[in-house]
């Protein structure tokens, strides 16, 4: 009498987001959480630092990414390197402004600005102004 074995069950791993696993996506998500928080959370800052290094190693063109400069600004601000934080915040704001200019020239219906709207730009400018004030003191 032969034993009939069942074929093995295959489970499909379905991710809730197709971009999960992408270090830039994770960097953007964490950067947004840290930016919105009132206080700096050391564990999140260290995770942000690790993701920024991972993005930089995996992609030499990481300097072109808006969220990369935003993450570095937060990291340097947490470390107390105000000058470096200002430099990266200025680069981030310049890239967001350029994105807004490109949206006017080549409209996407707001798709390209979904993470960097006017309100987000104002928040980052406010944060930059606070960094300038901390530098003077």
SVG drawing of the C-alpha trace seen along z (x, -y; Angstrom):
<svg xmlns="http://www.w3.org/2000/svg" viewBox="-4 -85 33 87">
<polyline fill="none" stroke="black" stroke-width="0.4" points="0.0,0.0 1.5,-3.3 1.3,-6.4 -0.1,-9.4 1.7,-12.5 0.2,-15.9 2.0,-18.4 3.7,-21.0 1.8,-24.2 3.3,-27.3 2.7,-30.5 2.9,-33.6 4.4,-36.5 2.3,-39.5 3.7,-42.8 1.3,-45.5 3.4,-48.0 5.4,-47.2 8.2,-49.6 8.9,-48.0 12.4,-46.7 13.6,-49.7 16.0,-51.6 14.9,-55.0 11.3,-54.2 12.1,-53.2 14.3,-56.3 11.5,-58.5 8.9,-56.9 11.2,-57.1 12.4,-60.6 8.7,-61.8 8.0,-60.2 11.1,-61.7 10.5,-65.1 6.9,-65.2 7.9,-64.2 8.2,-66.9 11.3,-65.3 14.2,-63.4 14.0,-59.7 17.5,-58.2 16.5,-54.8 14.8,-56.3 17.8,-58.5 20.1,-55.5 17.8,-53.6 17.7,-56.7 21.5,-56.8 21.7,-53.1 19.3,-53.6 21.1,-56.7 24.4,-54.7 22.6,-51.8 21.2,-54.2 24.6,-55.8 26.3,-52.4 23.7,-51.0 23.4,-54.0 26.2,-56.5 23.6,-59.0 21.9,-59.2 23.0,-62.9 20.2,-63.6 17.5,-62.4 15.5,-64.9 14.8,-62.5 18.5,-61.7 19.3,-65.3 16.4,-65.6 17.5,-62.5 21.1,-63.8 19.8,-67.2 17.9,-65.4 20.9,-63.2 23.3,-66.2 20.8,-68.2 20.6,-65.4 24.4,-65.1 24.7,-68.9 26.4,-69.6 24.3,-72.7 26.4,-73.8 26.1,-70.4 22.4,-70.3 21.9,-73.7 23.8,-72.7 21.7,-69.6 18.4,-71.4 19.2,-74.1 20.0,-71.4 16.7,-69.7 14.7,-72.9 16.4,-73.8 15.5,-70.4 11.9,-70.7 11.6,-74.2 13.1,-72.8 10.5,-70.0 7.8,-72.7 9.2,-74.6 9.3,-71.4 5.7,-70.7 4.7,-74.1 6.6,-73.4 5.5,-69.7 2.3,-69.2 1.7,-65.7 -1.5,-66.6 0.4,-66.8 1.7,-63.3 5.3,-64.4 4.6,-66.6 2.6,-64.1 5.3,-64.1 6.5,-67.6 3.6,-70.0 3.7,-73.7 2.9,-72.9 5.9,-70.5 8.1,-73.1 7.0,-75.7 7.7,-73.2 11.2,-72.6 11.8,-76.4 10.6,-76.9 13.0,-74.2 15.9,-75.8 15.0,-79.2 15.2,-77.5 18.6,-76.0 19.9,-79.5 18.7,-80.8 20.5,-77.9 23.7,-78.7 23.7,-82.4 23.3,-81.3"/>
</svg>
